[in-house]
Amino acid sequence: MKTTNILYIHGFNSGPGKKVETIKETGFNCFCPQLKNNPKEDLQTLKDCIQKENIHQVVATSFGGYYGLILAQEFTDLKYHLINTSYKPYETLKIFLNTKVKNYKNREEFFVDAIYLKKLKKIKPNLSIISKDSIYFYFGTQDEVLNFDELIKEITIKLNSKNIYKEDQDHRFQDIKIVLTKIKTFIK
C-alpha cells in the first residue's frame, strides 16, 4: 500500500490530538495545522498544507467539516471524509456569542463575536458546485451537539449525496478507525 497523506481538520476550539495520533498509528501520514479562529487565514493555511504536503484525503470533524466543504470547491481531486459536519457554524456557534471560550487543546482563549460569525457566513460553501462523489459524510446518531437528522436532510437535498454513513457515535466520534477503514478501500 502506498503512503497516503491525510489532512485532518479539527473542530471549533480544538486542535491536533488523539485522532491525529490514531491516523498516524494506522499507517497514514497526517497533517493537522492548528487553526486560529480566523476564517481567511485558516483557509489559506489549509490550502497551503494541501499543496505543500501533497494531500490525498481530507478528514474533518464538526466545524472542520465546514472548511472541508469550502475546500472541496477548489480541490476537486481529493476525497473528503466529513464527520458530524457543522454545515452552518455561523448559526450553531451563536450559543457562544459574546463569550470568551478556551481551546480544549492549547488553552488559548478566543472571543466569539458577531463579526466572527459574519466572516463565517461570508465564506459559506456553494454546495451546487461540489462533486457529490468526492464527499463522504459520517454522522453520529448519538450526537449531542448537532441534530444529525436535520444535517442529513439538508446535505442530501443540497448535494444529493448517497455517501452517508450513520454510526453509533457521539459528537466527538471517538472511533476514527471507522473512517480510516473506509479510506483504505480507496487506496487499494
Secondary structure, DSSP 8 states (H G I E B T S, - for coil): ----EEEEE--TT--S-HHHHHHHHTT-EEE-----S-HHHHHHHHHHHHHHTT--EEEEETHHHHHHHHHHHH-TTSEEEEES--S-HHHHGGGGTTEEEE-TTT--EEEE-HHHHHHHHHT---GGGS-GGGEEEEEETT-SSS-HHHHHHHHHHHH----EEEES--TT---THHHHHHHHHH--
